[in-house]
Amino acid sequence: MPARPDRHLLIGDEQDLPLLRALLPSFPQDASGELVLELPAEHGPLPSTPPGISTRILPCEPGTPGGLRACAALDAWAGEWLHGDHARPEAHSIFVGLTGNLLVTRLCEALATRHRGLHMHRPSHAGSPL
């Protein structure tokens, strides 16, 4: 049986909300981590998360390229969690949405190159079934 991840990271935007709403109920109640959403100021209800998964909203700002704030959050998270004992690939479950966003794709590729064995789940298109 594979080891259960110590920490979860889910990053997405409003196109990822349906998939995240379908995915999050399957998480164990003692799961820990973060849900980071890059959303416009006017957004609907947020997905429910287990108590140990915090939700952070990155407001989209006019004139700022989509995915820029999500990339900053992902890069900061990687800098904090992908070192020392935390560097074990099995310690993390990472979902990165924002499908089709070139900034996000390039950052994910760079992180996978820098941190061999790191596995990020990327949907093939927004709203795709698991």
C-alpha positions in Angstrom: 0.0 0.0 0.0 1.5 3.4 -1.0 2.3 5.8 1.8 -0.3 8.5 2.4 0.9 12.0 1.6 1.8 14.2 4.6 0.6 17.4 2.8 -1.7 18.4 0.0 -1.5 21.4 -2.3 -4.3 22.2 -4.7 -4.0 25.2 -6.9 -6.6 26.3 -9.5 -8.8 29.0 -10.9 -12.5 29.3 -11.5 -12.4 26.8 -14.3 -11.0 24.2 -11.9 -13.8 24.7 -9.3 -16.1 21.9 -10.6 -13.2 19.4 -10.5 -12.1 20.5 -7.1 -15.6 20.3 -5.7 -15.7 16.7 -7.0 -12.2 15.8 -5.6 -12.2 17.4 -2.2 -15.0 15.2 -0.6 -12.7 12.1 -1.1 -10.0 13.6 1.1 -9.6 12.1 4.6 -10.9 14.4 7.4 -7.4 14.5 8.9 -5.8 15.7 5.6 -3.6 18.8 5.9 -2.5 21.4 3.3 -3.7 24.3 1.3 -6.2 25.0 -1.4 -5.1 28.1 -3.4 -7.5 29.7 -5.8 -6.8 32.5 -8.2 -10.3 34.0 -8.6 -11.9 37.2 -9.8 -13.3 39.5 -7.0 -16.8 38.3 -7.8 -16.7 34.5 -7.4 -19.3 32.0 -6.2 -19.1 29.7 -3.2 -15.9 28.0 -2.5 -15.4 24.2 -2.3 -15.7 22.6 1.1 -12.4 21.3 2.5 -11.4 19.1 5.4 -10.6 21.1 8.6 -6.8 20.8 8.1 -6.8 22.2 4.5 -6.8 26.0 4.5 -8.2 28.0 1.6 -6.5 31.0 0.3 -7.9 33.3 -2.4 -5.6 35.1 -4.8 -7.7 37.9 -6.2 -7.2 38.5 -10.0 -6.2 42.1 -10.6 -7.1 43.9 -13.8 -4.1 44.0 -16.2 -2.3 41.1 -14.4 -1.8 38.0 -16.6 -3.9 35.0 -15.4 -1.8 32.5 -13.6 0.8 35.0 -12.4 -0.3 34.9 -8.8 -0.9 31.2 -8.8 2.7 30.7 -10.1 4.0 32.9 -7.3 2.1 30.9 -4.7 3.3 27.6 -6.2 6.9 28.7 -6.4 6.8 30.0 -2.7 5.2 26.7 -1.6 7.9 24.7 -3.4 10.6 26.9 -1.7 9.1 26.2 1.7 8.1 22.5 1.4 10.5 20.8 -1.1 13.7 20.6 1.0 15.2 18.4 3.7 12.8 15.8 5.0 9.9 17.4 3.1 11.6 16.7 -0.2 10.4 13.1 -0.3 8.1 12.9 -3.4 5.6 10.7 -1.6 5.2 13.3 1.2 3.2 15.5 -1.1 0.0 15.3 -3.2 0.0 18.2 -5.6 -2.8 19.3 -7.9 -2.2 22.2 -10.3 -5.0 23.2 -12.5 -5.1 26.4 -14.7 -4.9 24.1 -17.7 -3.6 25.8 -20.9 -1.9 28.6 -18.9 1.6 28.7 -20.3 3.1 30.4 -17.2 1.8 27.6 -15.0 2.9 24.9 -17.4 6.4 26.2 -17.6 6.7 26.5 -13.8 5.4 23.0 -13.3 8.0 21.7 -15.8 10.8 23.6 -14.1 9.7 22.3 -10.6 9.6 18.7 -12.0 13.1 19.2 -13.4 14.5 20.7 -10.1 12.8 18.2 -7.9 13.2 14.8 -9.5 10.4 12.4 -8.5 8.0 15.1 -7.6 4.6 14.3 -9.1 2.0 16.9 -9.9 -1.5 16.0 -11.0 -2.5 18.2 -13.9 -6.0 17.8 -15.5 -5.9 17.5 -19.3 -8.6 20.2 -19.5 -10.6 22.2 -17.0 -13.6 20.3 -15.6 -12.3 16.9 -16.8 -13.4 13.9 -14.8 -10.9 12.2 -12.5 
